[in-house]
């Protein structure tokens, strides 16, 4: 299957003096809104959805349709768990609970390589005043990172459910497969919505009109700003595996559904993610010769963020003294905005006779509070070699 994922952008900070130039803490922009995936497999489970059979007849067109005059689709209505949005699918599609963990609606006809889903984002996840144009730009820029050879074929202004929307068609290569997407990005009330449909490049032309009908069937039934739009992600701490740095200096136990990465943080000893749920971690160790005590190291990092760091509307919590691997450590939170996306970090600095180690978890701000206990538990599995 093809699933939504997000881009990570390394925000390289300007080094302000000789001492801070040795520091490797590079807070990373995480965004929540991008498309990619694979044509088979599954990403995890989403909340229950309800389905309603509207008609046994399926109205389809094999002819090219005008976006403003798309025939009404008759088929199966699928609502999300809270029944506040709905989408209609042809009767040969089946609800797909495992298509994507953060999709509020998902369905597919896997035998014909037809897929579609809905992702919702609260406007409060973005900077105040963020517009549909901002949302579209973030989507396009972030998609380019993971969808290789991305080519945007068209971007059109349309209206969906009496709301302004953009229809974006593009192609790209994902996991060595050529994929063709038709995506609607919608601004309505207090949310942005993504309706993502896709197929293989070879089959897309046969399905495009059907995808457009599905997209145009989207309806917002109600909105509850108190709703959490993402499922609670609570990795089973019993199913973990140890990840070691190449140097053997550090190791940490991560859930087995996290994947090691290479491009999240330059020079990180360990870096991994569960992209589909927007969970990221980086572990960095560096010699402590120039940094003094743990408190001094913390102060340098905070000063670097407060004076020329990448985050806007920056907030840094006071550090809390804890123990990690039976060593002194400081834990603190960092929140802010990068490119109009709100992000949250949990950072732990661990003392060692010869080096300091940073354990940095991050996600979008909306998820941060719920994920924090999971991140804290994983941090406690860190082990440091006596080198």
N, C-alpha and C positions, 0 to 999 in steps of 0.2 A: 504494500500500500504506500501511498504518498501521504506524509503527515506534515502538519505545520511545525516549523521550527523557527528559531530566532537567531539573530546575529549577535555575536560578541565583537565589540570594537575595542581594541586596546587604546586607551587614551594616554599617550606617551607624555609625561610631564617634563617641563623644562627644568633642568638641574640648576639649582641656584648657588651652590658653592661646592667646594671640593668634598666636604663631608657628605652632603646629601647626594652628590653625584654617584656615590656607591650604593645608594639605597635602591631597591628594586620594587618597592611597592608601587604598582601601577593600577590604580582603580580602573575597573573595566566597565565600559558601557554595556549594559544588557538591555535588549529590547524584547518585546513580547510578541512581535507581530511579523512573522515572515513565513514563507511557504517553501516546503520541500518535502522529501521523504523518499520512500522506495515503493516499488510496485507490488511488493509482497511483504508479509509479516505483519506484526501489530505492535502498537506503542504502549498499550496499557488500557485500563478500563476507565470509563466515564460514568457519571450518574445515570440512573434509570431514565428512560425517555418513554413517552406515551405515543402510541400510534392510533390513527383513526382511518378506517377504510372509507374513502369518499365515493369511489365509483370503481366498478370492475373494468371500465373502459379506460384506456390509456390514449390520451391525445398527443400525438407526436407529429413532427414535420421533418421531412428530409430535405426540404428546401431552405435556402438562406432566408432568415426572417429579419425584418426591420426591428431594431432594438425597442422602438417605441410602440410597436404593434405586435408584440410577442403573443401568440395564442395562449389562452389560459390553460394551465395544466390540470388535468383531472387524474387523480391517483390516490396515494396514501399520504395523509397529513401526519407529520411527525412533530411533536412538541418537545421542548426540553423538559427537564425534571420539574422545574418550577412553573411550567406552562405559561411562560411569559413571551415566548417567541415560537413561531412555527414555520415549517418549510414543507412543500408538497413534492413528493417523488412519484415517478411512474411505478406501476404495480410490480414490475420485475426487479425493482430495487429492494434491498433488505436493510433494516436498521443495523448499524455496525457499532456496537458499544466499545469495541477495542480499536477503532480506527485512530483515535487520538485522545490523550488524557485530558486535554483542556478544551476539547470541542464540546459545545453544549448540544449540538445536533450533529449526527453523522450517519451516512447511509452509503451503500455501494451495490453495484452489480459486478462482483469480482470476476465472473466468467467473461464479461465483456470489457473489463478494465475501465469501469465508470465509477467515479468516486466524487463525493461532495460532503462538505461539513460547514458548520457555522462556529465561529469564534467571537466572543463578545469581550469588549474592553470598556471599563468605566472611563469616562473622561477624566475622572479624578486621578487616574494613573499617569496623566500627562500634565505638563505645565499648564498653568491657568491661561486660558485663551487659545489653546491648541485647536486648530481647525481641521477640516477634512483635507485640505491641501497638505497640512503638516503630516497627517496620518498617512496619506498616499505616498508622500516623499519618504517617510520612514520605512514604509513597507517596501518600496522599490529598492532603496539603498541597501536595506538589510538582506533582501532576497538575493541580491547579487553575490553576497559572500558565500552562500551555501549552494545555490543553484548555479552550477558552472555553465559557462558559455551562454549566460542568460541573454535573451534577445526580446525586448519589449516590442510587440507587433502593433499594439494600438492602446490608447487610453481615451475613453469616451465619457462624457457627462451623461448620466441617465437619472431616472427617478425610480425608486423602489419603495413601495408602501408609503407613498406621498412624502418621501424624504430624498434629499440630495445624495447622489452616489456616483462613484466612478467605476467603470468597467475596464479592467486591465487584462489584456491577453498577452501571454508571453510563453516562450519555450526555454528549455534548458536541459542540462544533463545532471541527473541525480543518481549516484551510485551506478554510474556507467550506463544508465538508461535515459533515452531521450523522452522528455515529458512535455506535455502541452497543457497549459493552465488557462482557465477563464475565471477571473476573480472579481467580485464586487465588493467595494469598500464603501460603507454606508455610515452617515452621521445622522443619528436620530435621538432626540431628547438628550439624555445624559450618557449616552454610550456611542462608541464606534463599533461597527460590526464588520466582520469579514465573512463572506460566503465564497468558499473556495471549491472549485470543481476542476477535475483533471482526468486525463487519460494518457495513454501512450501517444507519441507523435503520430504513429501510423494509423491510429483509430480515432483521433480527436475530431477530424472533420465529419465523421459519421455521427458524433455525439454532440457537436457544438450547439445545435438548435435545442436539443433536449436540456443541456446544461443551462442555456439561457432561460428556458421555461422554468426550470427549478429555481434559478436565482430570482426571477420576477415573482415567484410565488411567496417570497419571504414576507412575513407579517410580524409586527411587534404587537402583542396582545396586551401587555402591561409592563411596567418597569418598577422594580423595587430596589432602590439604591442601597438598601442594607444587605442585599444578596451578595454572597461570595460567588463570583463567576467561575472560580476554579475549584476543582475537587480538592479535598484535603489530601496532600501527598504525605504519606507516612511510611517511608521505606521500612521494610521488615529488617530490623537490626540483626535478626538471626541468619539472614542470607547475605553475607558480606564476603569480600575477598580483600586480601592485603595487597596494597599497591606500594611498591618500593621505588625510590629514586634510583637513577642509574649509578650514582655514587655510593649507594647503600647508606647514606647518611640519615635519611628520614624514611618513614613508612606510615601509612594510614589505612584503616579499613573502610572501604566504601561499599555501599549496596551493589549487588552484582548487576543491577540494571543501569549503573553509571558506566560511562565509557571514557577511557583515557584519551586526552586530546594533546595537540602539539602547538596550537595557535592562539590559546587564550591569553597567556601571559609570557612575555619574553623572559627567558632564563629561569622559568619556574622549574623546581625540582620535580614536582608532581602537579599535574593539572588534569581535571576530569569534569564531566558534566553528565547530567541527564537532560538533554536538550529539550525533549518534548514537554517536560515539566518546568523548564526554565531554572534548573538548579545547577550551580557552577561552583567549583572549588579550585584554588591554587595554593600550593605550599612552596614557600621560598625560604632558603637558609642562606645566611651570609656571615662572614667573619665579623667579630664584634670589636676588632682592634680600635676602630675609629669612633665607636658609639658610646662608650662608657657603660653605665648601668642600664637596666631594663627600662627604667623610668625615662632616662635620657633618650633612649631609642624611640620610645613611644612619643615623646615630645617632638622629635625630629619629624616623625611621620605626620603627626597632627599639624605641625607648622607648615609642612610641605603642601598639605591639602588646603589649609586656610589661606595660603599665600601663593596663588597661581595654580592651584589644582584644577582638575577638569570638571569638577562638580559645581553646579550652581545651586543656590538655596541650600547650601551645605549645613548639615547638622551632625555634630560628633558628640556622642555620649561620654560621660566620665568613665574612665577605665575601672574595671572590677578585678580585684586580685583573686586568682584561682590557681589550681594546680593542674598541670597536664604532664603525664608521664613522670609524676612525682617531682616536677620541676616548677619553679615560680613562673607565673604567666599573667598577662594582662588581657582582659577581654573588653572590647568596646564595639559600638555600632556606628556606622556611618550611613547617612541617607542624603540624597540630593537628586539633582536632575542633570541629565546629559542629553543634548539634542531633543529636549522637551519630553524625555521619558524619565519617570521617577524610578529610582533604584535604591536598594538597601543592601548593606554589607554587614556581615559579622566577622570581625577581625580578632584574632588571638595571637599575641606575641609571646613566644616561649623562650625562656632563658636557658642557656647551656654554657658550660665553661669556655667553649671556644667560638660559639656562634649564637645568633638569634634566629629563630624560625617564625615566620608568619604563616598562619593558616587563615585563608581568606575565602569565605563563602559569600555568594551574592545571588540575588534574584530580583525580580521587579518588586517594587515597594508593596504592591497589593498583596503579595504572597508572603512577605518577609516575616510577619508576626507568627503565622502558622508554621513556617519552616524553621524558625529559630531554634526550637527545642531539638529538632532533628540534627541541625548543624552542630549544636553544642554536643550532642551525643557522639557524633562522628569525630569531632575534635578530640574528644577524650580517648580515642583509639590511637592517637599519634604516638609514635615511638621514635626516639632519637638515638642514633648510634654514638658510642663514646669516642669517636674519632676526634 
